[in-house]
Amino acid sequence: MIRSLGQKSAFYLALIFGLGLFLGQHAIAQNGLTLEQVAKIQSVTNVYLSPDGNTALYTLSVPADPFKENAPNSSHLYALDVESGETEALITDMSVSGISFRPAYNTVTYLAKKDGDETRSLYEMDLEEGTTEKLYAFESNISGYDWASDGNHIAFRAPEPKEEKESPLPYSPEIYEENLTNTWAYIQNVAMEGHTPHRIPVDGSVYDIKWSPDQTKLMVAVAPTPLVDDFYMSQKVVIVDHKSREILAEVDHEGKLGQVTWSPDGEKLAMIAAATINDPIAGRVKIADTETGNTSLLNEDFEGSFDQIEWADANTLHYLASKGSWSEFGSLNVSSGEMEAFIPTGGPVISGFAHAANGVHVFEAHSPTHPSEVFITKDDFALERVTSSNPWLDDVELAPQEVITYEARDGLEVEGVLIYPLDYQEGTRYPVITIVHGGPEAHYDNGWLTDYSDAGQVGAAEGYAVFYPNYRGSTGRGLEFAMSSQGDLAGAEFDDIVDGVDHLIEMGLADEDKVGVTGGSYGGYATAWMSTKYSDRFAAGVMFVGISNNLSKWGTSDIPEELYHVHARKRIWDDYQGYLERSPIYHVDNAETPLLIMHGKEDTRVDPGQSYELYRHIKTRTDTPVRLVLYPGEGHGNRNATAKYDYSLRSLRWFNQYLKGDQTERPDSELEVQEMSIEN
């Protein structure tokens, strides 16, 4: 039964399948992590540092209580005194974004839509005085902004104005991919009352804009349309004159585009970008000449992927990179390409950083024992953790976790991350939950791996080994490895996953008759493939927003060009049969794996029809247990608290049903619950 998530009274009476039965003794003894605890986890999402290095700011992602409100996480703002380590809550009653230190003013600015505001506006906070005022509001929501060096001018992005037209009819249809709204770029002097913003006349939809250090030019990243496919594959970088608004240069680049930042002397741009149009991620460093637009690719053979860069001086970048299942922080000489690691692999996994001229660095980092927190380093680059957003987690017993390597059937070395069962005893075989990442241009780090759709430590507390394979095509191991799966959909890349399971069996850890598989998006594709093509190897599957038919997927997804350039490498109409044979529906007659299928009803990346198709094929052609659960209001992954919690419950209950004991009947469609809350 699929129930509206708005029917709260009925929903609260039937949400958990009896906590004692569902979570066993772990929920009572607090031995290991529970789903209720996962639902209340807070994590640091961004870090910022004042120019003098004395004050750090960070945002904290705070989930809604799924028993009270089906809402997305809120983003709260905190300040940290670097010297004393003391923190102060600045904004906790709303979500804020676009945090920045205003040059020359010693204040903090942010974007928010407060009560009474018609649009998302720019606010300014004086940390010393404790005062806040609205600095600037535009006729539409401000999407992002960048301060000029004078602290008076901003370059900002906002949706282009649209005239509201009244229709003589009481109903208006939606015209697909037409009449779309671009995001435009503007310049505004917020210190001048009554000043009218000037639009920067570039064609298309603007995704990033940054001032040059001397305020004479702007870097603008623009795609021809606001379509997601153009955002991925067709962004261009142009240099625009501040006064004349003329385009001075266009940067030589094609393919995916990430961060772009000006050198201190304004002569260069450093870009995290794709090496070529076929590179699946923006993970290489390119240096562009701001006068000519010519670019050079640095360290193409680097066996990792760059995640963030900041200029240390006119010829040196500080970089954050993924290397295998770890992170590395160091310096990169843009002339020679020479790299020096300041914080090598093996410690907490760093997700972001900021630095100041006095040598202070602030990091966002996580580990197997905690989600993202704030870390500080000074001259010696020794990481010091300075926040504890989930202090209760210190009292929860967690299972051991490690990086493992194994050999695929063709000899390739593959990495994965393994969480052992909480009560692990060597020589005992355990049921396994295999979690497959999406993309496939992504990877799992040896950090915090537990989320609403990733069983992680909750699975370990339930007696499972939880396995996260970084199969070929994953990021973090260089360009060649990331591109090694292209043109071979569901081929060697998914064989790597099966080979990883075989490795766990050979270790004496896995019970080969009790192996489950789950994943979302491309990981959902893998789950469907394992539940059909490799059904004899997997005893249960949970597919989330996954692909089942490559023919219909191409025609219903919002990223067909991305699919062609960085995955398939050939057009669907050139090989219909090949695409069909690499589709799970083609192998449904093999399907003996009980499969739970879950999907957001508003998903545009992987249309819900992919889940309908697989459900109908299995239900019609086999007697295999199958269930389809749809989430109204959700897209490519669940954003709202109750929808995420519901997903967690259904997923783990499905694995408990088919990987433990001899149960062969599907779990009941409804979830029974005790009234409760996740508040601390």
FENSUL-V813914 format. One record per residue. RES is the residue in one letter. SS is DSSP state (a for helix, b for strand, c for the rest). PHI is phi as a letter, one per 40 degrees, with the letter a starting at -180 (NA if undefined). BURIAL is 1 if it has 9 or more other C-alpha atoms within 8 Angstrom, else 0. Layout:
res = {RES,RES}
ss = {SS,SS}
phi = {PHI,PHI}
burial = {BURIAL,BURIAL}
//
This chain:
res = {M,I,R,S,L,G,Q,K,S,A,F,Y,L,A,L,I,F,G,L,G,L,F,L,G,Q,H,A,I,A,Q,N,G,L,T,L,E,Q,V,A,K,I,Q,S,V,T,N,V,Y,L,S,P,D,G,N,T,A,L,Y,T,L,S,V,P,A,D,P,F,K,E,N,A,P,N,S,S,H,L,Y,A,L,D,V,E,S,G,E,T,E,A,L,I,T,D,M,S,V,S,G,I,S,F,R,P,A,Y,N,T,V,T,Y,L,A,K,K,D,G,D,E,T,R,S,L,Y,E,M,D,L,E,E,G,T,T,E,K,L,Y,A,F,E,S,N,I,S,G,Y,D,W,A,S,D,G,N,H,I,A,F,R,A,P,E,P,K,E,E,K,E,S,P,L,P,Y,S,P,E,I,Y,E,E,N,L,T,N,T,W,A,Y,I,Q,N,V,A,M,E,G,H,T,P,H,R,I,P,V,D,G,S,V,Y,D,I,K,W,S,P,D,Q,T,K,L,M,V,A,V,A,P,T,P,L,V,D,D,F,Y,M,S,Q,K,V,V,I,V,D,H,K,S,R,E,I,L,A,E,V,D,H,E,G,K,L,G,Q,V,T,W,S,P,D,G,E,K,L,A,M,I,A,A,A,T,I,N,D,P,I,A,G,R,V,K,I,A,D,T,E,T,G,N,T,S,L,L,N,E,D,F,E,G,S,F,D,Q,I,E,W,A,D,A,N,T,L,H,Y,L,A,S,K,G,S,W,S,E,F,G,S,L,N,V,S,S,G,E,M,E,A,F,I,P,T,G,G,P,V,I,S,G,F,A,H,A,A,N,G,V,H,V,F,E,A,H,S,P,T,H,P,S,E,V,F,I,T,K,D,D,F,A,L,E,R,V,T,S,S,N,P,W,L,D,D,V,E,L,A,P,Q,E,V,I,T,Y,E,A,R,D,G,L,E,V,E,G,V,L,I,Y,P,L,D,Y,Q,E,G,T,R,Y,P,V,I,T,I,V,H,G,G,P,E,A,H,Y,D,N,G,W,L,T,D,Y,S,D,A,G,Q,V,G,A,A,E,G,Y,A,V,F,Y,P,N,Y,R,G,S,T,G,R,G,L,E,F,A,M,S,S,Q,G,D,L,A,G,A,E,F,D,D,I,V,D,G,V,D,H,L,I,E,M,G,L,A,D,E,D,K,V,G,V,T,G,G,S,Y,G,G,Y,A,T,A,W,M,S,T,K,Y,S,D,R,F,A,A,G,V,M,F,V,G,I,S,N,N,L,S,K,W,G,T,S,D,I,P,E,E,L,Y,H,V,H,A,R,K,R,I,W,D,D,Y,Q,G,Y,L,E,R,S,P,I,Y,H,V,D,N,A,E,T,P,L,L,I,M,H,G,K,E,D,T,R,V,D,P,G,Q,S,Y,E,L,Y,R,H,I,K,T,R,T,D,T,P,V,R,L,V,L,Y,P,G,E,G,H,G,N,R,N,A,T,A,K,Y,D,Y,S,L,R,S,L,R,W,F,N,Q,Y,L,K,G,D,Q,T,E,R,P,D,S,E,L,E,V,Q,E,M,S,I,E,N}
ss = {c,c,c,c,c,c,c,a,a,a,a,a,c,c,c,c,c,c,a,a,a,a,a,c,c,a,a,a,a,c,c,c,c,c,a,a,a,a,c,c,c,c,b,b,b,b,b,b,b,c,c,c,c,c,b,b,b,b,b,b,b,b,c,c,c,c,c,c,c,c,c,c,c,b,b,b,b,b,b,b,b,c,c,c,c,c,b,b,b,b,b,c,c,c,c,c,b,b,b,b,b,b,c,c,c,c,b,b,b,b,b,b,c,c,c,c,c,c,c,c,b,b,b,b,b,b,c,c,c,c,b,b,b,b,b,b,c,c,c,c,c,b,b,b,b,b,b,c,c,c,c,c,b,b,b,b,b,b,b,c,c,c,c,c,c,c,c,c,c,c,c,c,c,c,c,c,c,c,c,c,c,c,b,b,b,b,b,b,b,c,c,c,c,c,c,c,c,b,b,b,c,c,c,c,b,b,b,b,b,b,b,c,c,c,c,c,b,b,b,b,b,b,b,c,c,c,c,a,a,a,a,a,a,c,c,b,b,b,b,b,b,c,c,c,c,c,b,b,b,b,c,c,c,c,c,c,b,b,b,b,b,b,c,c,c,c,c,b,b,b,b,b,b,c,c,c,c,c,c,c,c,c,c,b,b,b,b,b,b,c,c,c,c,c,b,b,b,b,c,c,c,c,c,c,b,b,b,b,b,b,b,b,b,c,c,b,b,b,b,b,b,b,b,c,c,b,b,b,b,b,b,b,b,c,c,c,c,c,b,b,b,b,b,c,c,c,c,c,b,b,b,b,b,b,b,c,c,c,c,c,b,b,b,b,b,b,b,c,c,b,b,b,b,b,b,b,b,c,c,c,c,c,c,b,b,c,c,c,c,c,a,a,a,a,a,c,c,c,c,c,b,b,b,b,b,b,b,c,c,c,c,c,b,b,b,b,b,b,b,c,c,c,c,c,c,c,c,c,c,b,b,b,b,b,b,b,c,c,c,c,c,c,c,c,c,c,c,c,c,c,b,c,c,b,c,a,a,a,a,a,a,c,c,c,b,b,b,b,b,b,c,c,c,c,c,c,c,c,a,a,a,a,c,c,c,c,c,c,c,c,c,a,a,a,a,a,a,a,a,a,a,a,a,a,a,a,c,c,c,b,b,b,b,b,b,b,b,b,b,b,c,a,a,a,a,a,a,a,a,a,c,c,c,c,a,a,a,c,c,b,b,b,b,b,c,c,c,c,c,a,a,a,a,a,a,a,c,c,c,a,a,a,a,a,a,a,a,a,c,c,c,a,a,a,c,a,a,a,a,a,a,c,c,a,a,a,a,a,a,a,c,c,c,b,b,b,b,b,b,b,c,c,c,c,c,c,c,c,a,a,a,a,a,a,a,a,a,a,a,a,a,c,c,c,c,b,b,b,b,b,b,c,c,c,c,c,c,c,c,c,a,a,a,a,a,a,a,a,a,a,a,a,a,a,a,a,a,a,a,c,c,c,c,c,c,c,c,c,c,c,c,c,c,c,c,c,c,c,c,c}
phi = {NA,b,b,c,c,c,c,c,c,c,c,c,c,a,b,b,c,f,d,c,c,c,b,g,c,c,c,c,c,f,c,g,c,b,c,c,c,d,c,b,c,b,a,c,b,a,b,a,b,c,d,c,g,c,b,b,b,a,b,b,c,b,c,c,c,c,c,b,a,c,b,c,c,c,b,c,b,b,b,b,c,c,c,c,g,c,b,b,c,c,b,b,b,a,c,b,a,g,c,a,c,c,d,g,b,f,b,b,b,a,b,a,b,c,d,g,c,c,b,c,b,c,b,b,b,c,c,c,c,g,b,b,a,c,c,a,b,b,c,b,c,c,c,a,a,a,c,c,c,c,g,b,c,b,b,b,b,a,d,c,c,b,c,c,b,c,c,c,c,c,a,b,c,c,c,c,f,b,f,c,b,c,b,b,b,b,b,a,c,c,c,b,c,g,c,c,c,b,c,c,c,b,c,h,b,c,b,a,a,a,c,c,d,c,g,c,b,b,c,b,b,b,b,c,a,c,c,d,d,c,d,c,b,b,c,b,b,b,b,b,c,c,c,c,g,c,c,c,a,b,c,c,a,a,h,c,b,b,c,b,a,c,c,d,c,g,c,b,b,b,b,c,a,c,c,a,c,c,c,c,b,c,a,b,b,b,b,b,c,c,c,c,g,c,b,b,c,c,f,d,c,d,c,a,b,c,b,a,b,a,c,c,a,c,b,b,b,c,b,b,b,c,b,g,c,b,b,a,b,a,b,b,c,c,c,c,g,c,b,b,c,c,b,c,c,h,b,d,c,c,b,a,a,a,b,b,c,c,g,c,b,b,b,b,a,b,a,c,b,a,c,c,b,c,b,b,b,b,c,c,f,c,c,b,c,b,b,b,c,b,d,c,c,c,c,c,c,b,c,c,a,a,c,b,b,a,b,c,c,c,g,c,c,b,b,a,b,b,b,c,d,d,b,d,b,d,g,c,c,b,c,b,b,c,b,b,c,c,h,c,c,a,a,c,c,c,b,c,b,b,a,c,b,b,d,f,c,c,c,c,c,c,g,c,c,b,b,b,c,b,c,d,g,c,c,g,b,g,c,c,c,c,c,c,c,c,g,a,d,g,c,c,d,c,c,d,c,c,c,c,c,d,c,c,c,c,c,g,c,c,c,c,c,b,b,b,a,a,i,b,g,c,c,c,d,c,c,c,c,c,c,b,d,b,c,c,b,b,c,a,a,b,c,b,f,b,b,b,a,c,c,c,c,d,c,b,c,c,b,c,c,c,d,c,c,b,b,c,g,a,c,c,c,c,a,d,c,c,c,c,c,c,b,d,c,c,b,c,c,c,c,b,c,d,b,c,b,b,a,c,c,b,c,b,c,b,d,d,d,c,c,d,c,c,d,c,c,c,c,c,c,b,b,c,d,a,a,b,b,b,b,d,g,b,b,c,h,c,b,c,c,c,c,c,c,d,d,d,c,c,c,c,c,c,c,d,c,b,b,b,g,b,c,b,c,c,d,d,c,b,b,c,a,b,c,a,a,b,c,c}
burial = {0,0,0,0,1,0,0,0,0,0,1,1,1,1,1,1,1,1,1,1,0,1,1,1,0,1,1,0,0,1,1,1,1,1,1,0,1,1,1,1,1,1,1,1,1,1,1,1,1,1,0,0,1,1,1,1,1,1,1,1,1,1,1,1,1,1,1,0,1,1,1,1,1,1,1,1,1,1,1,1,1,1,0,0,0,0,0,0,0,0,1,1,0,1,1,1,0,1,1,0,1,1,1,0,0,0,1,1,1,1,1,1,1,0,0,0,0,0,1,1,1,1,1,1,1,1,0,0,0,0,0,0,0,1,1,0,1,0,0,1,1,1,1,1,1,1,1,1,1,1,1,1,1,1,1,1,1,1,1,1,0,0,0,0,0,0,0,0,0,0,0,0,0,0,0,0,0,0,0,0,0,1,1,1,1,1,1,1,1,1,0,0,0,0,0,0,0,0,0,1,0,0,0,1,1,1,1,1,1,1,1,1,1,0,1,1,1,1,1,1,1,1,1,1,1,1,0,0,1,1,1,1,1,1,1,1,1,1,1,1,1,1,0,0,1,0,1,1,1,1,1,0,0,1,1,1,1,1,1,0,1,1,1,1,0,1,1,1,1,1,1,1,1,1,1,0,1,1,1,1,0,1,1,1,1,1,1,1,1,1,0,0,1,1,1,0,1,1,0,0,0,0,1,1,1,1,1,1,1,1,1,0,0,0,1,1,1,1,1,1,1,1,1,1,1,1,1,1,1,1,1,1,1,1,0,0,1,0,0,0,1,1,1,1,0,0,0,1,1,1,1,1,1,1,1,1,0,0,1,1,1,1,1,1,1,1,1,1,0,1,1,1,1,1,1,1,1,1,0,0,0,0,0,0,0,1,0,0,0,0,0,0,0,0,0,1,0,1,1,0,1,0,1,0,0,1,1,1,0,0,0,0,0,1,1,1,1,1,1,1,1,1,0,0,0,0,0,0,0,1,1,1,1,1,1,1,1,1,0,1,1,1,1,1,1,1,1,1,1,1,0,1,1,0,1,1,1,1,1,1,1,1,1,1,1,1,1,1,1,1,1,1,1,1,1,1,1,1,1,0,1,1,1,0,1,1,0,1,1,1,1,1,1,1,1,1,1,0,1,1,1,0,1,1,1,0,0,1,1,1,1,0,0,1,1,1,1,1,1,1,1,1,1,1,1,1,1,1,1,1,1,1,1,1,1,0,1,1,1,1,1,1,1,1,1,1,1,1,1,1,1,0,1,1,0,1,1,1,1,1,0,1,1,1,1,1,1,1,1,1,0,1,0,0,1,1,0,0,1,1,1,1,1,1,1,1,1,1,1,0,1,1,1,1,1,1,1,1,1,1,1,1,1,1,0,1,1,1,0,1,1,1,1,1,1,0,1,1,1,0,0,1,0,1,1,1,0,1,1,1,1,1,0,1,1,1,1,1,1,1,1,1,1,1,1,1,1,1,1,1,1,1,1,1,1,0,1,1,1,1,0,0,0,0,0,0,0,0,0,0,1,1,1,1,0,0,0,1,0,0}
//
